[in-house]
């Protein structure tokens, strides 16, 4: 064979090899949607949370993260809106750009949630709202709401306080962040019960913004005002604990009944120690797990019978506090 013919054959072999290599790149799984010729089955859920620096909400986040660890092929991207609705909207937009499979939102402000829901709907991404209920208009646009009925919490809380007071007395109500659904409904539940008892008087009402430190300050101001209180009823445990601390420091606790809502670990210990008289347990882990379960149902195209998936409250006193402490023992 001539050197010229041999050279042509070698060139042909090299070209054939290069062409085969190029062809194999097209079927090697380099596409993000495939791997080894198989479609990816991983589910990605965006979780837009209002603020990470909140005692009770931190348990809800733990409920989400711990449940996800039990699942194969599920990832949650959780972000902190730092109590800024405009930042939360931007974060939801980012989830949409990332083409997540579903979005869970715990709203900074329920009045600001609709644009986020509308944007997700346009992208055909299901939305699950957790913990803070939207209004009826937005409820129609989402896949489901997972949470607890705040009106129930305020009702059972005040009913127990009235019972402990013997149906008469002066009450101060500590509100959370004004305008939030939980504040409106918990306080409504308090006042609806009070209306049925003519000797129950709500003599003071003000916000302590869900915070223990603010609860201390508000209670100190009330003490200085000289107002007489038979009970302090707070929209959450942190404010209730703040009230207890202020009353103790001033030597004014006496027989004053103090009630909270949420049933946090700290609050349950206060109940066990006889310092907090009443709380209403809100299942943070249950809400977190329920949000993920509901998101997966939405992704799988399942229908829900009811858009409100209720995780019920439980009334806690010293008589049954050990039962609720066990719920936190993971």
Phi, psi and omega in degrees: 000137183287156178299325180295316180293320178300319179297320179296319179296319180295319178298318180297318180297316180298316179297319179299319179295318179297318179296321179296320179296318178297319180296323182290332178299327184288342183238017186267002180088022179289340176295137182298338183275352182229160176207115182064027179085000181244143178289142177292143181248006183291134176261132178241124182242128174272135180237106181265104185256151187288319182196137179278336185270064179215128187302303185292317181298331178299329178287324176298317179297321177298321179299320177296307186293321181290323179291321180299327179298335180279349186256146175266135173074026177235129177236139176244128173258107184255133182232155183253119180276355178054038179059033181238111183297323180293323176294320179297320176300316178297321180292321176295318177301322178295318177301319180296316178299325180281357179057046174296163184277334177201159179233127173258129180235127165253103193294140167298314181219119183296337178285346182254010188277334189301315179300327178293315180295317180299318180296319179293320179299320179298330179269005181059037176252121182293145180244132173242125176259138183235141169077313181247112190286138175279173176283175186297325180298313180289325180304326180291340185264348183258168177287314180192160171245130178247120181181192180242151184279106184298327178298321177299316182299311180296328181289307183291329177298308183290324178302319180290321179298314179300319178299314181294331179276353184071032174070018176207145177151169179262133186234139171252134180250126175260119180269153170279204181296121187300139178097340180288146183305317182297322179293312182301311186282323178296317179291323177299316178300317176303310186288327177298320178291316182300325181300332182276002181228098187299340180264007173262125183235126174271106188263339177216145175208127180200164181271143169236015168056033176074356192259143178298314181299321178291327176296321176299310183298315181296317181295322177300319178295319179294321178298316181294335180289341181085003179295142177268129178239138170258340179203148171242123182244116185249147179293342174210172184290322184300316177293322179297317178296321176301318178298317179300315182297319179293318179296317179297315181297326181273357183066030186246007186297307180050232181259016182295127177281136176233132183229143177231190176215140172128322180069045177291168179301314179300316183295319180296326176292322176298321177296313181300324181278358178081013181269322177255123187282323188214142164214163176244115186288122174251122189281092181296314179298319180297321178292318179297312178297317181298324179296318179291315178303318182291320178299319180293322175299318180297316180297323180278000177079017179282151177265147175252140181291321180231139179284339177261109178264103189275128171251100193293152173282161174226132180285131183240129172227181180298333183293329184235013187298326181299327178299322182277330175300323179298332180294335180271350183277093183265000000 
